[in-house]
Amino acid sequence: MTPPRSPALALVVDVVLVIVFAAIGRATHDGDVLGPFGSGLATTAWPFVAALLVGWLVTRAWRAPLAIVRTALPVWAVTVILGMALRAVSGQGVAVAFVIVAAITLALFLLGWRGVAALVARVRRTRAR
């Protein structure tokens, strides 16, 4: 299996990880991940998914979807900051502890998978020599 080089696949990985983040939060605090008809997960996830998409647009992430500094860091920052702003305007909580946990978790997710992909690519290049 090779690391995802396709921008579409990288975007899907990012979206899935943001939804996983929301699901973990719901499971931890609510116990009901989906809520009625999945509306609970959708309510929790949408601000961050929307912010992630804006981050992709602002950074033009499709040009270098695996780049950690050029793509992942700014996409992460936009996802956290705009995601929290969208949560606030939609009447959802933005307690300081939640902001900290969200920032750390989303950093691990959005930067982490790219770091793993880079490591896998490096190992493969080394083995191919």
JOWOWO-V88746 format. One record per backbone hydrogen bond with DSSP energy under -1.0 kcal/mol. NH is the residue of the N-H (numbers start at 1). CO is the residue of the C=O. E is the energy in kcal/mol with one decimal. If there is no record, write none. Layout:
nh/co/e
NH/CO/E
NH/CO/E
This chain:
nh/co/e
10/6/-2.5
11/7/-2.5
12/8/-2.2
13/9/-2.5
14/10/-2.4
15/11/-2.8
16/12/-2.8
17/13/-2.4
18/14/-2.2
19/15/-2.3
20/16/-2.5
21/17/-2.3
22/18/-2.1
23/19/-2.6
24/20/-2.8
25/21/-2.2
26/22/-2.4
27/23/-2.7
28/24/-2.4
29/25/-2.4
30/26/-2.8
31/26/-2.0
38/35/-1.7
39/36/-2.2
40/34/-1.4
41/34/-1.7
42/38/-2.0
43/39/-2.6
44/40/-2.0
45/41/-2.8
46/42/-2.5
49/45/-2.4
50/46/-2.8
51/47/-1.9
52/48/-2.4
53/49/-2.3
54/50/-2.1
55/51/-2.7
56/52/-2.4
57/53/-2.1
58/54/-3.2
59/55/-2.2
61/56/-1.9
63/60/-2.4
67/64/-1.5
72/67/-2.6
73/68/-2.7
75/71/-2.5
76/72/-2.8
77/73/-2.4
78/74/-2.6
79/75/-2.5
80/76/-2.5
81/77/-2.7
82/78/-2.2
83/79/-1.2
84/80/-2.2
85/81/-2.0
86/82/-2.9
87/83/-2.1
88/84/-2.5
89/85/-2.5
90/86/-1.4
91/88/-1.5
92/87/-3.0
99/95/-2.3
100/96/-2.3
101/97/-2.5
102/98/-3.1
103/99/-2.5
104/100/-2.3
105/101/-2.9
106/102/-2.9
107/103/-1.7
108/104/-2.5
109/105/-2.5
110/106/-3.1
111/107/-2.1
113/109/-1.7
115/111/-2.2
116/112/-2.5
117/113/-2.3
118/114/-2.4
119/115/-2.2
120/116/-2.7
121/117/-2.3
122/118/-2.3
123/119/-2.6
124/120/-2.3
125/121/-2.3
126/122/-2.3
127/123/-2.5
128/124/-1.9
